[in-house]
Amino acid sequence: MLKSEAPWYSDRLRSTKINSLMVHFEIYRELCTNLYTIIGEKGCFYPIEIEECGRDQKKLFKLTSNLMGSNANVNFPVYVH
């Protein structure tokens, strides 16, 4: 780490900055852990839901539509001569 040339930039300020960065890094790591947990839960949930649809195509279509966030109001392109 390069030492600042500014006379007011003391060792105390430098250590405070490092401690602050460590706190932010710990918060980041905790959020990453939470995100991976959520992704894992989602990965376990949907295969079970799909399996429960069995041969019911309507139920499967509804599940995938909700998963993909499909919009009921589809705007088709206008045909121009």
PDB file of N, CA, C and O in Angstrom:
ATOM      1  N   MET A   1       0.842  -1.169   0.000  1.00  0.00           N
ATOM      2  CA  MET A   1       0.000   0.000   0.000  1.00  0.00           C
ATOM      3  C   MET A   1       0.895   1.243   0.000  1.00  0.00           C
ATOM      4  O   MET A   1       1.820   1.337   0.807  1.00  0.00           O
ATOM      5  N   LEU A   2       0.629   2.185  -0.889  1.00  0.00           N
ATOM      6  CA  LEU A   2       1.414   3.407  -0.980  1.00  0.00           C
ATOM      7  C   LEU A   2       1.025   4.379   0.120  1.00  0.00           C
ATOM      8  O   LEU A   2      -0.153   4.559   0.428  1.00  0.00           O
ATOM      9  N   LYS A   3       2.043   5.003   0.707  1.00  0.00           N
ATOM     10  CA  LYS A   3       1.802   5.995   1.747  1.00  0.00           C
ATOM     11  C   LYS A   3       1.452   7.324   1.095  1.00  0.00           C
ATOM     12  O   LYS A   3       2.097   7.737   0.131  1.00  0.00           O
ATOM     13  N   SER A   4       0.442   7.986   1.616  1.00  0.00           N
ATOM     14  CA  SER A   4       0.012   9.261   1.064  1.00  0.00           C
ATOM     15  C   SER A   4       1.014  10.348   1.428  1.00  0.00           C
ATOM     16  O   SER A   4       1.630  10.301   2.494  1.00  0.00           O
ATOM     17  N   GLU A   5       1.174  11.309   0.558  1.00  0.00           N
ATOM     18  CA  GLU A   5       2.072  12.437   0.792  1.00  0.00           C
ATOM     19  C   GLU A   5       1.410  13.521   1.636  1.00  0.00           C
ATOM     20  O   GLU A   5       2.104  14.408   2.133  1.00  0.00           O
ATOM     21  N   ALA A   6       0.113  13.479   1.811  1.00  0.00           N
ATOM     22  CA  ALA A   6      -0.601  14.511   2.566  1.00  0.00           C
ATOM     23  C   ALA A   6      -0.235  14.411   4.047  1.00  0.00           C
ATOM     24  O   ALA A   6      -0.295  13.322   4.620  1.00  0.00           O
ATOM     25  N   PRO A   7       0.140  15.520   4.674  1.00  0.00           N
ATOM     26  CA  PRO A   7       0.558  15.483   6.074  1.00  0.00           C
ATOM     27  C   PRO A   7      -0.585  15.133   7.021  1.00  0.00           C
ATOM     28  O   PRO A   7      -0.333  14.631   8.117  1.00  0.00           O
ATOM     29  N   TRP A   8      -1.822  15.381   6.634  1.00  0.00           N
ATOM     30  CA  TRP A   8      -2.958  15.105   7.505  1.00  0.00           C
ATOM     31  C   TRP A   8      -3.371  13.640   7.454  1.00  0.00           C
ATOM     32  O   TRP A   8      -4.160  13.197   8.288  1.00  0.00           O
ATOM     33  N   TYR A   9      -2.857  12.882   6.495  1.00  0.00           N
ATOM     34  CA  TYR A   9      -3.237  11.478   6.331  1.00  0.00           C
ATOM     35  C   TYR A   9      -2.386  10.636   7.279  1.00  0.00           C
ATOM     36  O   TYR A   9      -1.347  10.105   6.887  1.00  0.00           O
ATOM     37  N   SER A  10      -2.834  10.521   8.520  1.00  0.00           N
ATOM     38  CA  SER A  10      -2.055   9.873   9.576  1.00  0.00           C
ATOM     39  C   SER A  10      -2.219   8.353   9.545  1.00  0.00           C
ATOM     40  O   SER A  10      -3.058   7.814   8.823  1.00  0.00           O
ATOM     41  N   ASP A  11      -1.405   7.689  10.338  1.00  0.00           N
ATOM     42  CA  ASP A  11      -1.510   6.233  10.463  1.00  0.00           C
ATOM     43  C   ASP A  11      -2.859   5.837  11.060  1.00  0.00           C
ATOM     44  O   ASP A  11      -3.419   4.798  10.709  1.00  0.00           O
ATOM     45  N   ARG A  12      -3.377   6.673  11.966  1.00  0.00           N
ATOM     46  CA  ARG A  12      -4.684   6.400  12.568  1.00  0.00           C
ATOM     47  C   ARG A  12      -5.781   6.405  11.507  1.00  0.00           C
ATOM     48  O   ARG A  12      -6.638   5.522  11.486  1.00  0.00           O
ATOM     49  N   LEU A  13      -5.748   7.399  10.634  1.00  0.00           N
ATOM     50  CA  LEU A  13      -6.735   7.487   9.557  1.00  0.00           C
ATOM     51  C   LEU A  13      -6.590   6.302   8.604  1.00  0.00           C
ATOM     52  O   LEU A  13      -7.582   5.742   8.138  1.00  0.00           O
ATOM     53  N   ARG A  14      -5.364   5.936   8.328  1.00  0.00           N
ATOM     54  CA  ARG A  14      -5.098   4.813   7.429  1.00  0.00           C
ATOM     55  C   ARG A  14      -5.670   3.517   8.012  1.00  0.00           C
ATOM     56  O   ARG A  14      -6.287   2.738   7.287  1.00  0.00           O
ATOM     57  N   SER A  15      -5.474   3.281   9.304  1.00  0.00           N
ATOM     58  CA  SER A  15      -5.987   2.055   9.931  1.00  0.00           C
ATOM     59  C   SER A  15      -7.515   2.082   9.999  1.00  0.00           C
ATOM     60  O   SER A  15      -8.159   1.041   9.873  1.00  0.00           O
ATOM     61  N   THR A  16      -8.096   3.268  10.197  1.00  0.00           N
ATOM     62  CA  THR A  16      -9.557   3.391  10.193  1.00  0.00           C
ATOM     63  C   THR A  16     -10.117   3.016   8.833  1.00  0.00           C
ATOM     64  O   THR A  16     -11.143   2.343   8.742  1.00  0.00           O
ATOM     65  N   LYS A  17      -9.437   3.455   7.768  1.00  0.00           N
ATOM     66  CA  LYS A  17      -9.880   3.143   6.410  1.00  0.00           C
ATOM     67  C   LYS A  17      -9.816   1.634   6.164  1.00  0.00           C
ATOM     68  O   LYS A  17     -10.733   1.063   5.573  1.00  0.00           O
ATOM     69  N   ILE A  18      -8.752   0.998   6.610  1.00  0.00           N
ATOM     70  CA  ILE A  18      -8.608  -0.444   6.419  1.00  0.00           C
ATOM     71  C   ILE A  18      -9.694  -1.187   7.195  1.00  0.00           C
ATOM     72  O   ILE A  18     -10.294  -2.125   6.669  1.00  0.00           O
ATOM     73  N   ASN A  19      -9.953  -0.781   8.439  1.00  0.00           N
ATOM     74  CA  ASN A  19     -11.002  -1.426   9.234  1.00  0.00           C
ATOM     75  C   ASN A  19     -12.367  -1.244   8.590  1.00  0.00           C
ATOM     76  O   ASN A  19     -13.183  -2.166   8.598  1.00  0.00           O
ATOM     77  N   SER A  20     -12.623  -0.069   8.035  1.00  0.00           N
ATOM     78  CA  SER A  20     -13.890   0.198   7.360  1.00  0.00           C
ATOM     79  C   SER A  20     -14.045  -0.712   6.152  1.00  0.00           C
ATOM     80  O   SER A  20     -15.130  -1.241   5.910  1.00  0.00           O
ATOM     81  N   LEU A  21     -12.978  -0.898   5.396  1.00  0.00           N
ATOM     82  CA  LEU A  21     -13.029  -1.767   4.225  1.00  0.00           C
ATOM     83  C   LEU A  21     -13.277  -3.215   4.631  1.00  0.00           C
ATOM     84  O   LEU A  21     -13.984  -3.941   3.932  1.00  0.00           O
ATOM     85  N   MET A  22     -12.712  -3.635   5.736  1.00  0.00           N
ATOM     86  CA  MET A  22     -12.925  -4.996   6.205  1.00  0.00           C
ATOM     87  C   MET A  22     -14.386  -5.220   6.592  1.00  0.00           C
ATOM     88  O   MET A  22     -14.940  -6.289   6.333  1.00  0.00           O
ATOM     89  N   VAL A  23     -15.008  -4.224   7.205  1.00  0.00           N
ATOM     90  CA  VAL A  23     -16.423  -4.336   7.569  1.00  0.00           C
ATOM     91  C   VAL A  23     -17.266  -4.482   6.305  1.00  0.00           C
ATOM     92  O   VAL A  23     -18.172  -5.314   6.254  1.00  0.00           O
ATOM     93  N   HIS A  24     -16.973  -3.684   5.298  1.00  0.00           N
ATOM     94  CA  HIS A  24     -17.712  -3.774   4.038  1.00  0.00           C
ATOM     95  C   HIS A  24     -17.502  -5.131   3.389  1.00  0.00           C
ATOM     96  O   HIS A  24     -18.437  -5.705   2.831  1.00  0.00           O
ATOM     97  N   PHE A  25     -16.277  -5.651   3.459  1.00  0.00           N
ATOM     98  CA  PHE A  25     -15.986  -6.956   2.877  1.00  0.00           C
ATOM     99  C   PHE A  25     -16.762  -8.054   3.607  1.00  0.00           C
ATOM    100  O   PHE A  25     -17.277  -8.977   2.975  1.00  0.00           O
ATOM    101  N   GLU A  26     -16.847  -7.956   4.933  1.00  0.00           N
ATOM    102  CA  GLU A  26     -17.607  -8.949   5.696  1.00  0.00           C
ATOM    103  C   GLU A  26     -19.093  -8.894   5.353  1.00  0.00           C
ATOM    104  O   GLU A  26     -19.743  -9.934   5.256  1.00  0.00           O
ATOM    105  N   ILE A  27     -19.629  -7.702   5.171  1.00  0.00           N
ATOM    106  CA  ILE A  27     -21.033  -7.555   4.769  1.00  0.00           C
ATOM    107  C   ILE A  27     -21.239  -8.175   3.390  1.00  0.00           C
ATOM    108  O   ILE A  27     -22.227  -8.871   3.158  1.00  0.00           O
ATOM    109  N   TYR A  28     -20.307  -7.921   2.478  1.00  0.00           N
ATOM    110  CA  TYR A  28     -20.375  -8.485   1.124  1.00  0.00           C
ATOM    111  C   TYR A  28     -20.376 -10.013   1.180  1.00  0.00           C
ATOM    112  O   TYR A  28     -21.177 -10.659   0.504  1.00  0.00           O
ATOM    113  N   ARG A  29     -19.477 -10.596   1.988  1.00  0.00           N
ATOM    114  CA  ARG A  29     -19.393 -12.048   2.087  1.00  0.00           C
ATOM    115  C   ARG A  29     -20.700 -12.638   2.639  1.00  0.00           C
ATOM    116  O   ARG A  29     -21.162 -13.680   2.173  1.00  0.00           O
ATOM    117  N   GLU A  30     -21.290 -11.964   3.634  1.00  0.00           N
ATOM    118  CA  GLU A  30     -22.542 -12.443   4.202  1.00  0.00           C
ATOM    119  C   GLU A  30     -23.666 -12.404   3.162  1.00  0.00           C
ATOM    120  O   GLU A  30     -24.469 -13.334   3.080  1.00  0.00           O
ATOM    121  N   LEU A  31     -23.722 -11.341   2.376  1.00  0.00           N
ATOM    122  CA  LEU A  31     -24.743 -11.233   1.331  1.00  0.00           C
ATOM    123  C   LEU A  31     -24.548 -12.301   0.260  1.00  0.00           C
ATOM    124  O   LEU A  31     -25.523 -12.854  -0.249  1.00  0.00           O
ATOM    125  N   CYS A  32     -23.295 -12.593  -0.082  1.00  0.00           N
ATOM    126  CA  CYS A  32     -23.019 -13.658  -1.057  1.00  0.00           C
ATOM    127  C   CYS A  32     -23.498 -15.007  -0.539  1.00  0.00           C
ATOM    128  O   CYS A  32     -24.089 -15.792  -1.281  1.00  0.00           O
ATOM    129  N   THR A  33     -23.241 -15.269   0.729  1.00  0.00           N
ATOM    130  CA  THR A  33     -23.685 -16.527   1.332  1.00  0.00           C
ATOM    131  C   THR A  33     -25.205 -16.632   1.287  1.00  0.00           C
ATOM    132  O   THR A  33     -25.750 -17.686   0.958  1.00  0.00           O
ATOM    133  N   ASN A  34     -25.887 -15.542   1.617  1.00  0.00           N
ATOM    134  CA  ASN A  34     -27.353 -15.539   1.563  1.00  0.00           C
ATOM    135  C   ASN A  34     -27.859 -15.771   0.148  1.00  0.00           C
ATOM    136  O   ASN A  34     -28.831 -16.499  -0.056  1.00  0.00           O
ATOM    137  N   LEU A  35     -27.205 -15.156  -0.829  1.00  0.00           N
ATOM    138  CA  LEU A  35     -27.617 -15.320  -2.221  1.00  0.00           C
ATOM    139  C   LEU A  35     -27.453 -16.765  -2.671  1.00  0.00           C
ATOM    140  O   LEU A  35     -28.346 -17.313  -3.318  1.00  0.00           O
ATOM    141  N   TYR A  36     -26.323 -17.393  -2.338  1.00  0.00           N
ATOM    142  CA  TYR A  36     -26.109 -18.786  -2.719  1.00  0.00           C
ATOM    143  C   TYR A  36     -27.121 -19.707  -2.059  1.00  0.00           C
ATOM    144  O   TYR A  36     -27.533 -20.705  -2.652  1.00  0.00           O
ATOM    145  N   THR A  37     -27.528 -19.381  -0.831  1.00  0.00           N
ATOM    146  CA  THR A  37     -28.554 -20.171  -0.152  1.00  0.00           C
ATOM    147  C   THR A  37     -29.882 -20.071  -0.891  1.00  0.00           C
ATOM    148  O   THR A  37     -30.566 -21.073  -1.097  1.00  0.00           O
ATOM    149  N   ILE A  38     -30.241 -18.854  -1.287  1.00  0.00           N
ATOM    150  CA  ILE A  38     -31.498 -18.640  -2.021  1.00  0.00           C
ATOM    151  C   ILE A  38     -31.467 -19.376  -3.356  1.00  0.00           C
ATOM    152  O   ILE A  38     -32.441 -20.030  -3.728  1.00  0.00           O
ATOM    153  N   ILE A  39     -30.362 -19.274  -4.071  1.00  0.00           N
ATOM    154  CA  ILE A  39     -30.244 -19.953  -5.368  1.00  0.00           C
ATOM    155  C   ILE A  39     -30.361 -21.464  -5.189  1.00  0.00           C
ATOM    156  O   ILE A  39     -30.996 -22.142  -5.997  1.00  0.00           O
ATOM    157  N   GLY A  40     -29.751 -21.986  -4.135  1.00  0.00           N
ATOM    158  CA  GLY A  40     -29.835 -23.422  -3.860  1.00  0.00           C
ATOM    159  C   GLY A  40     -31.248 -23.868  -3.568  1.00  0.00           C
ATOM    160  O   GLY A  40     -31.688 -24.915  -4.043  1.00  0.00           O
ATOM    161  N   GLU A  41     -31.965 -23.073  -2.784  1.00  0.00           N
ATOM    162  CA  GLU A  41     -33.358 -23.408  -2.466  1.00  0.00           C
ATOM    163  C   GLU A  41     -34.224 -23.391  -3.716  1.00  0.00           C
ATOM    164  O   GLU A  41     -35.080 -24.255  -3.905  1.00  0.00           O
ATOM    165  N   LYS A  42     -33.991 -22.399  -4.565  1.00  0.00           N
ATOM    166  CA  LYS A  42     -34.764 -22.292  -5.801  1.00  0.00           C
ATOM    167  C   LYS A  42     -34.479 -23.494  -6.705  1.00  0.00           C
ATOM    168  O   LYS A  42     -35.379 -24.024  -7.356  1.00  0.00           O
ATOM    169  N   GLY A  43     -33.220 -23.909  -6.732  1.00  0.00           N
ATOM    170  CA  GLY A  43     -32.832 -25.057  -7.548  1.00  0.00           C
ATOM    171  C   GLY A  43     -33.467 -26.352  -7.079  1.00  0.00           C
ATOM    172  O   GLY A  43     -33.673 -27.262  -7.882  1.00  0.00           O
ATOM    173  N   CYS A  44     -33.779 -26.453  -5.803  1.00  0.00           N
ATOM    174  CA  CYS A  44     -34.438 -27.648  -5.269  1.00  0.00           C
ATOM    175  C   CYS A  44     -35.953 -27.565  -5.439  1.00  0.00           C
ATOM    176  O   CYS A  44     -36.617 -28.594  -5.561  1.00  0.00           O
ATOM    177  N   PHE A  45     -36.501 -26.363  -5.448  1.00  0.00           N
ATOM    178  CA  PHE A  45     -37.947 -26.173  -5.489  1.00  0.00           C
ATOM    179  C   PHE A  45     -38.533 -26.487  -6.864  1.00  0.00           C
ATOM    180  O   PHE A  45     -39.501 -27.241  -6.960  1.00  0.00           O
ATOM    181  N   TYR A  46     -37.969 -25.929  -7.917  1.00  0.00           N
ATOM    182  CA  TYR A  46     -38.586 -26.041  -9.235  1.00  0.00           C
ATOM    183  C   TYR A  46     -38.590 -27.443  -9.825  1.00  0.00           C
ATOM    184  O   TYR A  46     -39.585 -27.812 -10.450  1.00  0.00           O
ATOM    185  N   PRO A  47     -37.549 -28.246  -9.670  1.00  0.00           N
ATOM    186  CA  PRO A  47     -37.663 -29.619 -10.194  1.00  0.00           C
ATOM    187  C   PRO A  47     -38.810 -30.403  -9.559  1.00  0.00           C
ATOM    188  O   PRO A  47     -39.466 -31.206 -10.223  1.00  0.00           O
ATOM    189  N   ILE A  48     -39.045 -30.164  -8.275  1.00  0.00           N
ATOM    190  CA  ILE A  48     -40.160 -30.850  -7.606  1.00  0.00           C
ATOM    191  C   ILE A  48     -41.487 -30.363  -8.179  1.00  0.00           C
ATOM    192  O   ILE A  48     -42.386 -31.163  -8.438  1.00  0.00           O
ATOM    193  N   GLU A  49     -41.609 -29.052  -8.377  1.00  0.00           N
ATOM    194  CA  GLU A  49     -42.840 -28.494  -8.950  1.00  0.00           C
ATOM    195  C   GLU A  49     -43.086 -29.033 -10.358  1.00  0.00           C
ATOM    196  O   GLU A  49     -44.219 -29.360 -10.711  1.00  0.00           O
ATOM    197  N   ILE A  50     -42.042 -29.122 -11.149  1.00  0.00           N
ATOM    198  CA  ILE A  50     -42.181 -29.640 -12.523  1.00  0.00           C
ATOM    199  C   ILE A  50     -42.590 -31.103 -12.491  1.00  0.00           C
ATOM    200  O   ILE A  50     -43.438 -31.534 -13.272  1.00  0.00           O
ATOM    201  N   GLU A  51     -41.989 -31.861 -11.595  1.00  0.00           N
ATOM    202  CA  GLU A  51     -42.333 -33.273 -11.476  1.00  0.00           C
ATOM    203  C   GLU A  51     -43.784 -33.462 -11.059  1.00  0.00           C
ATOM    204  O   GLU A  51     -44.448 -34.396 -11.510  1.00  0.00           O
ATOM    205  N   GLU A  52     -44.277 -32.574 -10.194  1.00  0.00           N
ATOM    206  CA  GLU A  52     -45.665 -32.672  -9.737  1.00  0.00           C
ATOM    207  C   GLU A  52     -46.666 -32.385 -10.856  1.00  0.00           C
ATOM    208  O   GLU A  52     -47.825 -32.789 -10.762  1.00  0.00           O
ATOM    209  N   CYS A  53     -46.242 -31.707 -11.893  1.00  0.00           N
ATOM    210  CA  CYS A  53     -47.141 -31.440 -13.021  1.00  0.00           C
ATOM    211  C   CYS A  53     -47.490 -32.726 -13.757  1.00  0.00           C
ATOM    212  O   CYS A  53     -48.553 -32.838 -14.368  1.00  0.00           O
ATOM    213  N   GLY A  54     -46.584 -33.691 -13.691  1.00  0.00           N
ATOM    214  CA  GLY A  54     -46.832 -34.971 -14.366  1.00  0.00           C
ATOM    215  C   GLY A  54     -47.062 -34.765 -15.852  1.00  0.00           C
ATOM    216  O   GLY A  54     -46.221 -34.185 -16.540  1.00  0.00           O
ATOM    217  N   ARG A  55     -48.202 -35.238 -16.352  1.00  0.00           N
ATOM    218  CA  ARG A  55     -48.526 -35.088 -17.778  1.00  0.00           C
ATOM    219  C   ARG A  55     -49.481 -33.939 -18.038  1.00  0.00           C
ATOM    220  O   ARG A  55     -49.961 -33.771 -19.160  1.00  0.00           O
ATOM    221  N   ASP A  56     -49.761 -33.152 -17.019  1.00  0.00           N
ATOM    222  CA  ASP A  56     -50.684 -32.028 -17.151  1.00  0.00           C
ATOM    223  C   ASP A  56     -49.956 -30.848 -17.814  1.00  0.00           C
ATOM    224  O   ASP A  56     -49.289 -30.062 -17.143  1.00  0.00           O
ATOM    225  N   GLN A  57     -50.098 -30.740 -19.142  1.00  0.00           N
ATOM    226  CA  GLN A  57     -49.408 -29.711 -19.912  1.00  0.00           C
ATOM    227  C   GLN A  57     -49.850 -28.296 -19.532  1.00  0.00           C
ATOM    228  O   GLN A  57     -49.045 -27.365 -19.542  1.00  0.00           O
ATOM    229  N   LYS A  58     -51.119 -28.145 -19.201  1.00  0.00           N
ATOM    230  CA  LYS A  58     -51.639 -26.829 -18.828  1.00  0.00           C
ATOM    231  C   LYS A  58     -50.967 -26.333 -17.551  1.00  0.00           C
ATOM    232  O   LYS A  58     -50.569 -25.171 -17.458  1.00  0.00           O
ATOM    233  N   LYS A  59     -50.845 -27.229 -16.566  1.00  0.00           N
ATOM    234  CA  LYS A  59     -50.208 -26.869 -15.306  1.00  0.00           C
ATOM    235  C   LYS A  59     -48.723 -26.553 -15.525  1.00  0.00           C
ATOM    236  O   LYS A  59     -48.199 -25.607 -14.937  1.00  0.00           O
ATOM    237  N   LEU A  60     -48.054 -27.329 -16.355  1.00  0.00           N
ATOM    238  CA  LEU A  60     -46.644 -27.101 -16.663  1.00  0.00           C
ATOM    239  C   LEU A  60     -46.445 -25.776 -17.398  1.00  0.00           C
ATOM    240  O   LEU A  60     -45.514 -25.029 -17.097  1.00  0.00           O
ATOM    241  N   PHE A  61     -47.314 -25.490 -18.353  1.00  0.00           N
ATOM    242  CA  PHE A  61     -47.231 -24.226 -19.091  1.00  0.00           C
ATOM    243  C   PHE A  61     -47.421 -23.040 -18.153  1.00  0.00           C
ATOM    244  O   PHE A  61     -46.717 -22.036 -18.262  1.00  0.00           O
ATOM    245  N   LYS A  62     -48.380 -23.159 -17.225  1.00  0.00           N
ATOM    246  CA  LYS A  62     -48.631 -22.078 -16.277  1.00  0.00           C
ATOM    247  C   LYS A  62     -47.415 -21.870 -15.369  1.00  0.00           C
ATOM    248  O   LYS A  62     -47.038 -20.733 -15.084  1.00  0.00           O
ATOM    249  N   LEU A  63     -46.812 -22.955 -14.924  1.00  0.00           N
ATOM    250  CA  LEU A  63     -45.632 -22.866 -14.067  1.00  0.00           C
ATOM    251  C   LEU A  63     -44.469 -22.198 -14.796  1.00  0.00           C
ATOM    252  O   LEU A  63     -43.823 -21.308 -14.244  1.00  0.00           O
ATOM    253  N   THR A  64     -44.203 -22.615 -16.013  1.00  0.00           N
ATOM    254  CA  THR A  64     -43.087 -22.026 -16.768  1.00  0.00           C
ATOM    255  C   THR A  64     -43.378 -20.582 -17.150  1.00  0.00           C
ATOM    256  O   THR A  64     -42.463 -19.759 -17.184  1.00  0.00           O
ATOM    257  N   SER A  65     -44.619 -20.264 -17.435  1.00  0.00           N
ATOM    258  CA  SER A  65     -44.973 -18.880 -17.754  1.00  0.00           C
ATOM    259  C   SER A  65     -44.724 -17.971 -16.560  1.00  0.00           C
ATOM    260  O   SER A  65     -44.185 -16.874 -16.706  1.00  0.00           O
ATOM    261  N   ASN A  66     -45.121 -18.434 -15.374  1.00  0.00           N
ATOM    262  CA  ASN A  66     -44.863 -17.651 -14.163  1.00  0.00           C
ATOM    263  C   ASN A  66     -43.376 -17.537 -13.873  1.00  0.00           C
ATOM    264  O   ASN A  66     -42.899 -16.493 -13.428  1.00  0.00           O
ATOM    265  N   LEU A  67     -42.648 -18.614 -14.128  1.00  0.00           N
ATOM    266  CA  LEU A  67     -41.205 -18.625 -13.896  1.00  0.00           C
ATOM    267  C   LEU A  67     -40.487 -17.646 -14.823  1.00  0.00           C
ATOM    268  O   LEU A  67     -39.569 -16.941 -14.405  1.00  0.00           O
ATOM    269  N   MET A  68     -40.910 -17.614 -16.067  1.00  0.00           N
ATOM    270  CA  MET A  68     -40.272 -16.739 -17.057  1.00  0.00           C
ATOM    271  C   MET A  68     -40.810 -15.312 -17.020  1.00  0.00           C
ATOM    272  O   MET A  68     -40.269 -14.420 -17.674  1.00  0.00           O
ATOM    273  N   GLY A  69     -41.868 -15.103 -16.257  1.00  0.00           N
ATOM    274  CA  GLY A  69     -42.429 -13.762 -16.157  1.00  0.00           C
ATOM    275  C   GLY A  69     -43.110 -13.321 -17.431  1.00  0.00           C
ATOM    276  O   GLY A  69     -42.996 -12.166 -17.840  1.00  0.00           O
ATOM    277  N   SER A  70     -43.814 -14.236 -18.055  1.00  0.00           N
ATOM    278  CA  SER A  70     -44.470 -13.888 -19.319  1.00  0.00           C
ATOM    279  C   SER A  70     -45.573 -12.871 -19.090  1.00  0.00           C
ATOM    280  O   SER A  70     -46.168 -12.803 -18.015  1.00  0.00           O
ATOM    281  N   ASN A  71     -45.827 -12.099 -20.101  1.00  0.00           N
ATOM    282  CA  ASN A  71     -46.824 -11.040 -20.040  1.00  0.00           C
ATOM    283  C   ASN A  71     -48.036 -11.476 -20.856  1.00  0.00           C
ATOM    284  O   ASN A  71     -47.890 -11.929 -21.991  1.00  0.00           O
ATOM    285  N   ALA A  72     -49.227 -11.343 -20.284  1.00  0.00           N
ATOM    286  CA  ALA A  72     -50.451 -11.750 -20.984  1.00  0.00           C
ATOM    287  C   ALA A  72     -50.742 -10.825 -22.163  1.00  0.00           C
ATOM    288  O   ALA A  72     -51.380 -11.242 -23.130  1.00  0.00           O
ATOM    289  N   ASN A  73     -50.288  -9.588 -22.097  1.00  0.00           N
ATOM    290  CA  ASN A  73     -50.520  -8.628 -23.172  1.00  0.00           C
ATOM    291  C   ASN A  73     -49.342  -8.644 -24.141  1.00  0.00           C
ATOM    292  O   ASN A  73     -48.369  -7.908 -23.976  1.00  0.00           O
ATOM    293  N   VAL A  74     -49.453  -9.488 -25.143  1.00  0.00           N
ATOM    294  CA  VAL A  74     -48.378  -9.616 -26.128  1.00  0.00           C
ATOM    295  C   VAL A  74     -48.641  -8.630 -27.259  1.00  0.00           C
ATOM    296  O   VAL A  74     -49.742  -8.586 -27.809  1.00  0.00           O
ATOM    297  N   ASN A  75     -47.639  -7.846 -27.601  1.00  0.00           N
ATOM    298  CA  ASN A  75     -47.757  -6.900 -28.705  1.00  0.00           C
ATOM    299  C   ASN A  75     -47.119  -7.509 -29.944  1.00  0.00           C
ATOM    300  O   ASN A  75     -45.899  -7.645 -30.031  1.00  0.00           O
ATOM    301  N   PHE A  76     -47.976  -7.877 -30.912  1.00  0.00           N
ATOM    302  CA  PHE A  76     -47.477  -8.442 -32.138  1.00  0.00           C
ATOM    303  C   PHE A  76     -47.080  -7.329 -33.097  1.00  0.00           C
ATOM    304  O   PHE A  76     -47.653  -6.240 -33.061  1.00  0.00           O
ATOM    305  N   PRO A  77     -46.099  -7.602 -33.956  1.00  0.00           N
ATOM    306  CA  PRO A  77     -45.690  -6.565 -34.910  1.00  0.00           C
ATOM    307  C   PRO A  77     -46.810  -6.284 -35.913  1.00  0.00           C
ATOM    308  O   PRO A  77     -47.592  -7.167 -36.265  1.00  0.00           O
ATOM    309  N   VAL A  78     -46.860  -5.059 -36.349  1.00  0.00           N
ATOM    310  CA  VAL A  78     -47.867  -4.638 -37.330  1.00  0.00           C
ATOM    311  C   VAL A  78     -47.354  -4.966 -38.726  1.00  0.00           C
ATOM    312  O   VAL A  78     -46.214  -4.661 -39.076  1.00  0.00           O
ATOM    313  N   TYR A  79     -48.235  -5.605 -39.528  1.00  0.00           N
ATOM    314  CA  TYR A  79     -47.858  -5.948 -40.894  1.00  0.00           C
ATOM    315  C   TYR A  79     -47.962  -4.712 -41.768  1.00  0.00           C
ATOM    316  O   TYR A  79     -49.000  -4.052 -41.809  1.00  0.00           O
ATOM    317  N   VAL A  80     -46.883  -4.407 -42.463  1.00  0.00           N
ATOM    318  CA  VAL A  80     -46.877  -3.260 -43.359  1.00  0.00           C
ATOM    319  C   VAL A  80     -46.718  -3.781 -44.782  1.00  0.00           C
ATOM    320  O   VAL A  80     -45.858  -4.618 -45.057  1.00  0.00           O
ATOM    321  N   HIS A  81     -47.571  -3.269 -45.695  1.00  0.00           N
ATOM    322  CA  HIS A  81     -47.541  -3.717 -47.109  1.00  0.00           C
ATOM    323  C   HIS A  81     -46.287  -3.294 -47.790  1.00  0.00           C
ATOM    324  O   HIS A  81     -46.097  -3.584 -48.971  1.00  0.00           O
TER     325      HIS A  81
END
